[in-house]
Amino acid sequence: MRYVSTRGTGPPVPFRKALMAGQAADGGLLMPERLPDVSGDLESWRGLTYPALAFEILSRFTDDVPEEDLRALVERSYSPACDGAGFDTPEVAPLVPMGDLYLLELFHGPTLAFKDLALQLLGRLFDYELERSGETMNVLGATSGDTGSAAIAALRGKSNVRVFVLFPEGRTSRLQELQMTTAPDANVHCIAVEGTFDDCQRIMKALFNDGGFKARWRLGAVNSVNCVRLLAQVVYYFHAWLRLPPDLPNGKASFSVPTGNFGDVFAGFLAAQMGLPMERLILATNENDILDRFFRTGVYRRGEVRRTPSPSMDIQVASNFERFLWWRLDRTGEAVRAFMSAFDSKGEARIEPGGAPPGSDRIVSGRADRGETLATIERWYRRTGRVLDPHTAVGVKVAEELRSDVPTVCLATAHPGKFPDTAPAGAKVGHARLAGLDDLPARKVVVPNDAGRVARYIESVCA
Ligand SMILES: *Cc1c(COP(=O)(O)O)cnc(C)c1O
């Protein structure tokens, strides 16, 4: 399998190169050249464990990693580890009924958010590749809260990788910040940027697009600009579908996805393109609703970032949107370049009206504001005794509005214990993996919102 850029220039690259490159050389994002059709394999996959299913799916994208190596990497990524570092359930991503919906629990990894499902594998793949080449790498990531800790959990203590995490100062939850800054390992560097997550992501992209800087410091990406992360996320959509009752009417299910950077929901879109019987893919945003507005009107217009109870979704410029756009614009790099440059210069771009709907019939969207999110948490707590985290609650609220008559799976993207401030009064939401973080020493540097200043900090550490 080869990987091509959404901007359409530069040669296609093999899997291992796509893994290490992160972003494409022309500033675009890498995508598999074609998607495998697995619809004929679904029945034979029933009963596979999570790692076995992950191997079946990922092996179709990785013809330059020997099968036995891939199998071992996947097994280690998704096994419950005895030292408390791995997943805390052998199911990895349990599907549990909640009222007339299903919750897909993606928070059983070391940092209690869905980012672990991709990063546990990505970290091991990096290690594997660096062992083979004898090289080292500096991973640079931007986080709205959860990618940072998941990347640190996957890479801490490794001798061939340093991790630099940019996060918006004061805009993550307290526990999210502590999960990052209390890692004692010398290869972990937390950089608090005086700005928003969009600023962090812009700085990260600027440094990746500076070819000289990227090559000199051998930068690698853990954000969903790295397409391997998305491929790993495709797996749990299939895993969930395979665990629904086998006698679904017409075999279909819908999925609801709380969305920020458009990575998770785009993985669902890929799963559907690969043959997963999916009726609706419900994209749910909080008040930072640029994507909801796009899928309702075809106009992509930047707004101000607002603080909400679901900080991991406080994003206006969703980097993976470019991947969808590429698909929607018939995979023409030229059209993607025109759209993105209009958006960069005017803060607005649109899909020409008259064609197919912006979401290609499958993606439908909605939003939940602060009051609706908190009310959803209360309502489900009273009805079922279950506490939803505020991100999951956004997805559940929009699913209740947009579901049709097929089973609807709501992605539960974080454990409620990470966000105790939004839990209903009296509810117990703690988690052993979060206890005691307050007592550990924390380390971070605070840096102005400026790519040059971040670059100089990275150089001062690496030089
Ligand atoms: C990252 C994150 C999201 C948003 O996922 P995207 O892939 O950025 O759309 C939602 N919920 C939680 C808890 C997250 O950490």
The ligand as an SDF file (V2000), in Angstrom:
LIG
                    3D

 15 15  0  0  0  0  0  0  0  0999 V2000
   -9.5000   14.1210   21.1960 C   0  0  0  0  0  0  0  0  0  0  0  0
  -10.8170   13.9550   21.8390 C   0  0  0  0  0  0  0  0  0  0  0  0
  -12.0220   14.1420   21.1380 C   0  0  0  0  0  0  0  0  0  0  0  0
  -12.0540   14.6280   19.7110 C   0  0  0  0  0  0  0  0  0  0  0  0
  -11.5330   13.6940   18.7990 O   0  0  0  0  0  0  0  0  0  0  0  0
  -11.0410   14.1750   17.3520 P   0  0  0  0  0  0  0  0  0  0  0  0
  -10.4110   12.9820   16.7420 O   0  0  0  0  0  0  0  0  0  0  0  0
  -10.0520   15.2790   17.6130 O   0  0  0  0  0  0  0  0  0  0  0  0
  -12.2350   14.6590   16.6250 O   0  0  0  0  0  0  0  0  0  0  0  0
  -13.2110   13.8490   21.7890 C   0  0  0  0  0  0  0  0  0  0  0  0
  -13.2330   13.4410   23.0740 N   0  0  0  0  0  0  0  0  0  0  0  0
  -12.0950   13.2680   23.7860 C   0  0  0  0  0  0  0  0  0  0  0  0
  -12.2020   12.8400   25.1930 C   0  0  0  0  0  0  0  0  0  0  0  0
  -10.8540   13.5170   23.1980 C   0  0  0  0  0  0  0  0  0  0  0  0
   -9.7370   13.3360   23.9130 O   0  0  0  0  0  0  0  0  0  0  0  0
  1  2  1  0
  2  3  1  0
  2 14  2  0
  3  4  1  0
  3 10  2  0
  4  5  1  0
  5  6  1  0
  6  7  2  0
  6  8  1  0
  6  9  1  0
 10 11  1  0
 11 12  2  0
 12 13  1  0
 12 14  1  0
 14 15  1  0
M  END
$$$$
